[in-house]
Amino acid sequence: MIHDSETKEKVARLRADTPACETVVHFNNAGSSLPPRQVVDRVIRHLRLEERLGGYEAAEKVRDELDDCYAVIARLMGARPEEIAITDSATRSWLSVFTAVSWREGDRILTAAPEYSSNLIAMISAARAHGVTVERVPSTADGDVDPDALRTMLDDRVRMVALTHAPTNGGLVQPVERVGEIVADSPALFLVDACQTVGQVPIDLTTTGVDALTATGRKYLRAPRGTGFLAVRRSVLDQLTPVHVDLDSAWLEDGRVRLRDDARRFELFERNVAAVLGLGEAVRYYLDVGPEWAHDYVTALAEHLREQLTELPEVTVTDIGSRRSGIVSFRAETLPASEIAGRLRQRGIHVSVSHASSTPWDMVERDLDHLVRASVHYYNTPDEVARFRAELAAILR
């Protein structure tokens, strides 16, 4: 796929929308991707409007477009606009849902080995504060969460199954559809951290069985930093009482706090309006690109990169999973990951480093410390992969 002429023409058009492609090889899309010109222009236009009118007045001018941001995100997620809340990050979104559960002593939380450390910190904190237990579902030989093991662990005390769709340290895409089918037969809430997948892996809430999903804007969606969202099924909202509310998410009635009856109960009044408009523009751009095409291209290009890396004798690709994402991780015996990343940056190639502290259970279990993470997007090319391989080989020599 990555070499056919039609694909090359499409990628060339996408690169033309991305000025930075002229100067850098950006393989750090799992950190923060390069925004397209259309997103940047939309943010700047609103900032100019605020400059002329003031923040409140400018926001009033774009009220309809702000409302449409919910509609376009809902379209992306296979949800309804009232099931969408816009926040400033994936972490804020995830914590908003997790802390909205009224935990009881004896509740169980099931998760998996590659879970993100921020999520684990919240889970273990809940365990200490409320007498909750946090348990790890075994993985298959491929590294996926084991559906059969999950089924045997489920009982009426399991209050939540929490999974990171794609871990930060490379490769794996968890089988959330299969997990959703299993969890649907239990009273557990199914919470998915899709921080690394929204924008590269199509996700539809109506087919996955996910109750709540959280995402960021800055990664594969190519939106501004400081944006994120969550999608919560209307049917589970009554189980969730946000810890932090204000006059935008609730109101006082007869001395009692009344929550909104939609997902915006997780929002607060203050926001970066320009960034939210940029998020909406980024989602529209992605939908125009085509989520299925983007997934196929990113997946194929990442596999091509893995193949190129395995040809270097000093390099070990460390990715796991029966299904893999656009995140490629590796280590070299001759240089530490941080030094490799630094030398690549000097040569105009952007990667990042995954530390064991980010996914502690998984990396400690596999005796990994620091990894180079190279994450490709649909505006990257096979030629960039070839350059990456050549520069890496030179560095390692």
Secondary structure, DSSP 8 states (H G I E B T S, - for coil): -TTSHHHHHHHHHHHHT-GGGGT-EE-BTTT-----HHHHHHHHHHHHHHHHH-HHHHHHHTHHHHHHHHHHHHHHHT--GGGEEEES-HHHHHHHHHTTS---TT-EEEEETT--HHHHHHHHHHHHHH--EEEEE-B-TTSSB-HHHHHHH--TTEEEEEEESS-TTSSB---HHHHHHHHTTSS-EEEEE-TTTTTTS---HHHH--SEEEEESSSTT---TT-EEEEE-GGGGGG---SS--TTTEEEETTEEEE-SSGGGG--S---HHHHHHHHHHHHHHHHH-HHHHHHHHHHHHHHHHHHHHTSTTEEE----SSB-SEEEEEESSS-HHHHHHHHHHTTEE-EEEETTTSHHHHHHTT--EEEEEE--TT--HHHHHHHHHHHHHHH-
